């Protein structure tokens, strides 16, 4: 009889987002108002999703964004609400 060895590896990740000067209030054309705009990476960390998914949502038009000289910024108001579950 052959022996079978099963190895289970558990990992965890903790992301700390500091809010000091990470956002700024600016005009969102789709919301027609001044809103907080954050980086795609901060949006991903807040929602516990990958940055790639944030960019996919941008391409689909699911979330509002604005192109700035320093890169894209995302409208915080247009982000889906956090539901306590992992979004995919």
C-alpha positions in Angstrom: 0.0 0.0 0.0 1.4 3.4 -1.0 1.6 6.2 1.5 0.1 9.6 0.5 1.3 12.8 2.0 -0.9 15.9 1.9 0.5 19.3 2.6 -1.8 22.2 3.3 -0.4 25.8 3.2 -2.4 28.6 4.7 -1.6 32.2 3.9 -3.0 35.5 4.9 -2.5 39.1 3.8 -3.0 42.3 5.6 -3.1 45.6 3.7 -2.8 48.9 5.5 -4.0 51.9 3.6 -3.1 55.3 5.0 -5.5 58.0 4.1 -3.1 61.0 4.6 -3.0 62.8 1.2 -3.9 59.6 -0.8 -7.0 61.2 -2.2 -8.2 64.5 -3.4 -11.6 66.0 -4.2 -12.1 66.7 -7.8 -14.8 66.8 -10.4 -16.3 63.5 -11.7 -17.9 64.0 -15.1 -20.3 61.0 -14.7 -21.4 62.0 -11.1 -21.6 65.7 -12.1 -20.1 66.7 -8.8 -16.9 67.0 -6.7 -16.0 63.6 -5.2 -13.1 61.9 -3.7 -10.8 60.4 -6.2 -8.3 57.6 -5.2 -5.7 55.5 -7.0 -6.8 52.2 -8.5 -4.4 50.4 -6.1 -6.1 52.0 -3.1 -9.6 51.1 -4.5 -8.4 47.5 -4.9 -7.1 47.4 -1.3 -10.4 48.8 0.0 -12.5 46.3 -1.8 -10.1 43.4 -1.3 -9.8 42.7 -5.0 -6.9 42.8 -7.4 -5.8 46.0 -9.2 -6.3 44.1 -12.4 -10.0 43.8 -11.6 -10.2 47.5 -10.9 -8.7 48.2 -14.4 -11.2 45.7 -15.9 -14.0 47.6 -14.3 -12.6 50.9 -15.7 -12.5 49.4 -19.2 -16.1 48.1 -18.9 -17.2 51.5 -17.7 -18.5 50.0 -14.4 -16.6 52.6 -12.3 -15.9 56.3 -13.0 -12.3 57.4 -13.6 -10.3 60.3 -14.7 -6.9 60.5 -16.5 -4.4 62.8 -14.8 -0.8 63.5 -15.7 0.3 61.2 -12.9 -2.0 58.4 -14.0 -5.6 57.3 -13.5 -7.7 58.1 -10.5 -11.0 56.4 -9.6 -14.2 58.0 -8.3 -14.8 56.6 -4.8 -18.5 57.1 -5.1 -18.8 54.8 -8.1 -17.1 51.9 -6.4 -19.3 48.9 -5.5 -20.2 48.8 -1.8 -18.2 46.5 0.5 -20.3 43.6 1.4 -17.8 41.7 3.6 -17.2 39.1 0.9 -14.4 38.7 -1.6 -15.3 40.3 -4.9 -14.1 38.5 -8.0 
